[in-house]
């Protein structure tokens, strides 16, 4: 997998990666607070898997290629992922 080179592509790449990671982090936090062993294990596995593959890929990205759209996508993806995860986990976990 090659990282996108356009500003729009970079934005959406970083946005989606952070959206997924922060969504999983919120889902994981809600799961362990509610003592749900199953959902805690599932979200732990998903977070570790996603982090492993993304860090491997992004580590190959040079500092010269990191710029505004990458940073904005990275930050806003995290915020949006958290907000959506709260909504979704309220439905899944029932609280």
N, CA, C and O of each residue as an XYZ file, in Angstrom:
380
protein
N       0.845     -1.177      0.000
C       0.000      0.000      0.000
C       0.887      1.234      0.000
O       1.766      1.372      0.850
N       0.660      2.123     -0.942
C       1.422      3.362     -1.029
C       0.569      4.508     -0.488
O      -0.630      4.590     -0.752
N       1.200      5.371      0.258
C       0.478      6.525      0.791
C       0.072      7.463     -0.344
O       0.802      7.602     -1.325
N      -1.084      8.103     -0.213
C      -1.517      9.043     -1.247
C      -0.547     10.221     -1.357
O       0.112     10.586     -0.383
N      -0.467     10.801     -2.530
C       0.444     11.933     -2.729
C      -0.289     13.263     -2.838
O       0.323     14.310     -2.626
N      -1.572     13.256     -3.161
C      -2.311     14.519     -3.276
C      -2.700     15.025     -1.889
O      -2.784     14.249     -0.937
N      -2.937     16.329     -1.784
C      -3.365     16.916     -0.510
C      -4.663     16.274     -0.023
O      -4.790     15.938      1.155
N      -5.614     16.106     -0.921
C      -6.897     15.512     -0.553
C      -6.711     14.058     -0.126
O      -7.290     13.618      0.868
N      -5.915     13.327     -0.868
C      -5.647     11.935     -0.524
C      -4.980     11.795      0.826
O      -5.340     10.919      1.613
N      -4.010     12.651      1.102
C      -3.323     12.627      2.403
C      -4.282     12.949      3.533
O      -4.289     12.290      4.572
N      -5.103     13.988      3.309
C      -6.072     14.365      4.339
C      -6.956     13.174      4.681
O      -7.089     12.815      5.851
N      -7.553     12.566      3.682
C      -8.475     11.461      3.934
C      -7.778     10.218      4.476
O      -8.384      9.464      5.237
N      -6.540      9.989      4.110
C      -5.788      8.870      4.667
C      -5.617      9.048      6.175
O      -5.970      8.165      6.957
N      -5.076     10.193      6.572
C      -4.836     10.435      7.990
C      -6.138     10.566      8.761
O      -6.237     10.099      9.895
N      -7.137     11.198      8.157
C      -8.441     11.323      8.795
C      -9.013      9.938      9.095
O      -9.445      9.677     10.218
N      -9.018      9.061      8.115
C      -9.625      7.741      8.307
C      -8.841      6.898      9.312
O      -9.439      6.159     10.093
N      -7.531      6.998      9.303
C      -6.735      6.225     10.260
C      -7.014      6.676     11.696
O      -7.171      5.846     12.591
N      -7.074      7.964     11.908
C      -7.344      8.469     13.249
C      -8.795      8.251     13.644
O      -9.088      7.981     14.809
N      -9.699      8.364     12.689
C     -11.118      8.103     12.951
C     -11.285      6.689     13.507
O     -11.974      6.482     14.506
N     -10.657      5.736     12.858
C     -10.739      4.342     13.295
C     -10.077      4.165     14.665
O     -10.655      3.546     15.558
N      -8.870      4.707     14.830
C      -8.144      4.525     16.082
C      -8.877      5.148     17.272
O      -9.013      4.510     18.316
N      -9.345      6.374     17.123
C     -10.034      7.024     18.231
C     -11.384      6.381     18.503
O     -11.820      6.300     19.651
N     -12.038      5.928     17.455
C     -13.286      5.194     17.650
C     -13.057      3.934     18.460
O     -13.818      3.625     19.377
N     -12.014      3.215     18.119
C     -11.681      2.001     18.868
C     -11.263      2.325     20.302
O     -11.600      1.587     21.228
N     -10.538      3.414     20.488
C     -10.101      3.795     21.838
C     -11.299      4.108     22.732
O     -11.337      3.695     23.891
N     -12.270      4.833     22.197
C     -13.467      5.151     22.982
C     -14.268      3.883     23.262
O     -14.721      3.666     24.386
N     -14.441      3.047     22.242
C     -15.172      1.794     22.422
C     -14.468      0.914     23.459
O     -15.122      0.269     24.279
N     -13.141      0.891     23.418
C     -12.368      0.107     24.373
C     -12.554      0.641     25.791
O     -12.783     -0.129     26.724
N     -12.455      1.943     25.948
C     -12.630      2.553     27.270
C     -14.001      2.279     27.847
O     -14.138      1.937     29.021
N     -15.006      2.429     27.020
C     -16.369      2.157     27.487
C     -16.533      0.678     27.829
O     -17.250      0.342     28.772
N     -15.888     -0.204     27.083
C     -16.006     -1.642     27.338
C     -15.371     -2.017     28.676
O     -15.976     -2.745     29.463
N     -14.164     -1.530     28.940
C     -13.531     -1.951     30.196
C     -14.144     -1.271     31.408
O     -14.132     -1.839     32.501
N     -14.680     -0.069     31.241
C     -15.366      0.585     32.357
C     -16.620     -0.209     32.746
O     -16.991     -0.277     33.918
N     -17.258     -0.802     31.740
C     -18.454     -1.608     31.999
C     -18.105     -3.067     32.282
O     -19.002     -3.906     32.381
N     -16.830     -3.379     32.411
C     -16.340     -4.730     32.715
C     -16.806     -5.759     31.691
O     -17.165     -6.882     32.044
N     -16.797     -5.366     30.429
C     -17.157     -6.287     29.346
C     -15.869     -6.913     28.818
O     -15.149     -6.300     28.029
N     -15.588     -8.130     29.256
C     -14.356     -8.803     28.858
C     -14.305     -9.039     27.345
O     -13.271     -8.831     26.711
N     -15.415     -9.468     26.785
C     -15.459     -9.763     25.358
C     -15.162     -8.519     24.522
O     -14.279     -8.544     23.665
N     -15.896     -7.432     24.765
C     -15.695     -6.223     23.960
C     -14.347     -5.565     24.236
O     -13.768     -4.948     23.342
N     -13.846     -5.687     25.449
C     -12.509     -5.168     25.735
C     -11.468     -5.927     24.917
O     -10.580     -5.318     24.319
N     -11.575     -7.243     24.890
C     -10.623     -8.052     24.120
C     -10.731     -7.752     22.625
O      -9.715     -7.611     21.945
N     -11.947     -7.656     22.119
C     -12.136     -7.380     20.690
C     -11.533     -6.030     20.308
O     -10.807     -5.931     19.319
N     -11.829     -4.994     21.087
C     -11.298     -3.665     20.750
C      -9.792     -3.588     20.958
O      -9.110     -2.880     20.218
N      -9.258     -4.299     21.948
C      -7.796     -4.362     22.129
C      -7.127     -4.956     20.891
O      -6.147     -4.415     20.379
N      -7.669     -6.066     20.426
C      -7.106     -6.737     19.247
C      -7.166     -5.822     18.024
O      -6.192     -5.714     17.279
N      -8.294     -5.171     17.822
C      -8.445     -4.283     16.664
C      -7.506     -3.082     16.741
O      -6.930     -2.682     15.729
N      -7.348     -2.504     17.935
C      -6.447     -1.360     18.096
C      -5.000     -1.764     17.826
O      -4.271     -1.048     17.139
N      -4.590     -2.893     18.358
C      -3.209     -3.344     18.166
C      -2.938     -3.656     16.700
O      -1.877     -3.315     16.176
N      -3.882     -4.295     16.046
C      -3.713     -4.638     14.637
C      -3.622     -3.384     13.775
O      -2.729     -3.261     12.936
N      -4.541     -2.464     13.985
C      -4.545     -1.236     13.199
C      -3.270     -0.432     13.448
O      -2.660      0.069     12.503
N      -2.873     -0.306     14.687
C      -1.669      0.451     15.019
C      -0.424     -0.166     14.381
O       0.426      0.550     13.849
N      -0.320     -1.481     14.435
C       0.836     -2.160     13.870
C       0.985     -1.855     12.386
O       2.059     -1.457     11.933
N      -0.091     -2.041     11.630
C      -0.001     -1.848     10.181
C       0.154     -0.382      9.789
O       0.882     -0.069      8.847
N      -0.514      0.512     10.493
C      -0.420      1.931     10.150
C       0.947      2.488     10.524
O       1.551      3.217      9.738
N       1.434      2.160     11.693
C       2.762      2.659     12.082
C       3.836      2.153     11.134
O       4.778      2.873     10.802
N       3.686      0.913     10.705
C       4.630      0.364      9.735
C       4.614      1.161      8.439
O       5.663      1.457      7.868
N       3.427      1.502      7.985
C       3.273      2.220      6.720
C       3.706      3.685      6.858
O       4.448      4.195      6.018
N       3.248      4.355      7.906
C       3.540      5.776      8.075
C       5.016      5.996      8.383
O       5.561      7.048      8.048
N       5.672      5.029      9.013
C       7.097      5.160      9.304
C       7.906      5.325      8.027
O       8.995      5.900      8.051
N       7.390      4.831      6.928
C       8.080      4.966      5.642
C       7.819      6.325      4.998
O       8.465      6.680      4.012
N       6.886      7.078      5.547
C       6.550      8.398      5.034
C       7.639      9.383      5.476
O       7.949      9.463      6.665
N       8.206     10.114      4.556
C       9.281     11.038      4.924
C       8.717     12.310      5.544
O       7.565     12.672      5.305
N       9.545     12.986      6.347
C       9.127     14.233      6.990
C       8.749     15.299      5.967
O       7.912     16.156      6.249
N       9.350     15.255      4.793
C       9.059     16.247      3.768
C       7.624     16.156      3.269
O       7.071     17.141      2.780
N       7.023     14.985      3.388
C       5.672     14.783      2.880
C       4.591     15.119      3.906
O       3.413     15.189      3.557
N       4.974     15.325      5.158
C       3.994     15.674      6.169
C       3.737     17.176      6.115
O       4.664     17.981      6.215
N       2.492     17.535      5.960
C       2.152     18.936      5.793
C       0.737     19.189      6.299
O       0.116     18.299      6.881
N       0.233     20.385      6.084
C      -1.064     20.823      6.600
C      -2.207     19.844      6.445
O      -2.817     19.476      7.449
N      -2.533     19.396      5.227
C      -3.657     18.472      5.080
C      -3.473     17.175      5.881
O      -4.444     16.626      6.402
N      -2.238     16.690      5.980
C      -1.980     15.486      6.771
C      -2.294     15.739      8.239
O      -2.970     14.937      8.883
N      -1.805     16.847      8.762
C      -2.014     17.191     10.166
C      -3.486     17.442     10.460
O      -4.002     16.964     11.471
N      -4.162     18.173      9.606
C      -5.583     18.467      9.813
C      -6.401     17.183      9.765
O      -7.295     16.993     10.590
N      -6.113     16.306      8.818
C      -6.805     15.028      8.746
C      -6.553     14.182      9.973
O      -7.462     13.523     10.477
N      -5.322     14.197     10.455
C      -4.926     13.422     11.628
C      -5.706     13.879     12.865
O      -6.220     13.056     13.623
N      -5.787     15.187     13.058
C      -6.462     15.740     14.240
C      -7.978     15.583     14.141
O      -8.609     15.090     15.076
N      -8.563     15.993     13.026
C     -10.022     15.934     12.906
C     -10.535     14.502     12.844
O     -11.644     14.225     13.299
N      -9.752     13.598     12.292
C     -10.150     12.194     12.279
C     -10.291     11.633     13.684
O     -11.212     10.868     13.967
N      -9.381     12.013     14.554
C      -9.440     11.559     15.942
C     -10.664     12.087     16.672
O     -11.353     11.340     17.367
N     -10.930     13.364     16.512
C     -12.082     13.972     17.171
C     -13.387     13.339     16.668
O     -14.244     12.956     17.465
N     -13.526     13.236     15.371
C     -14.747     12.653     14.787
C     -14.902     11.180     15.164
O     -16.014     10.723     15.430
N     -13.810     10.446     15.189
C     -13.867      9.040     15.580
C     -14.367      8.874     17.002
O     -15.163      7.977     17.276
N     -13.913      9.722     17.906
C     -14.374      9.666     19.297
C     -15.864      9.953     19.401
O     -16.593      9.244     20.094
N     -16.313     10.993     18.711
C     -17.723     11.388     18.787
C     -18.643     10.293     18.232
O     -19.666      9.972     18.836
N     -18.279      9.738     17.106
C     -19.094      8.679     16.503
C     -19.075      7.429     17.382
O     -20.098      6.759     17.527
N     -17.927      7.113     17.964
C     -17.818      5.924     18.815
C     -18.685      6.036     20.057
O     -19.264      5.041     20.492
N     -18.787      7.220     20.635
C     -19.670      7.393     21.799
C     -21.108      7.066     21.398
O     -21.806      6.337     22.103
N     -21.538      7.600     20.279
C     -22.896      7.354     19.803
C     -23.131      5.864     19.525
O     -24.133      5.298     19.962
N     -22.210      5.239     18.802
C     -22.372      3.832     18.421
C     -22.310      2.902     19.635
O     -23.090      1.956     19.736
N     -21.379      3.173     20.556
C     -21.264      2.286     21.721
C     -22.443      2.442     22.674
O     -22.768      1.506     23.404
N     -23.086      3.596     22.684
C     -24.306      3.735     23.482
C     -25.363      2.762     22.962
O     -26.121      2.188     23.744
N     -25.412      2.583     21.667
C     -26.362      1.647     21.072
C     -25.928      0.200     21.355
O     -26.746     -0.619     21.773
N     -24.654     -0.112     21.129
C     -24.161     -1.485     21.297
C     -24.162     -1.920     22.753
O     -24.634     -3.010     23.076
N     -23.636     -1.076     23.634
C     -23.504     -1.444     25.040
C     -24.768     -1.158     25.840
O     -24.922     -1.642     26.962
N     -25.664     -0.377     25.268
C     -26.928     -0.104     25.932
C     -26.879      0.928     27.032
O     -27.789      0.986     27.858
N     -25.842      1.747     27.068
C     -25.765      2.795     28.102
C     -25.224      4.064     27.517
O     -25.085      5.061     28.227
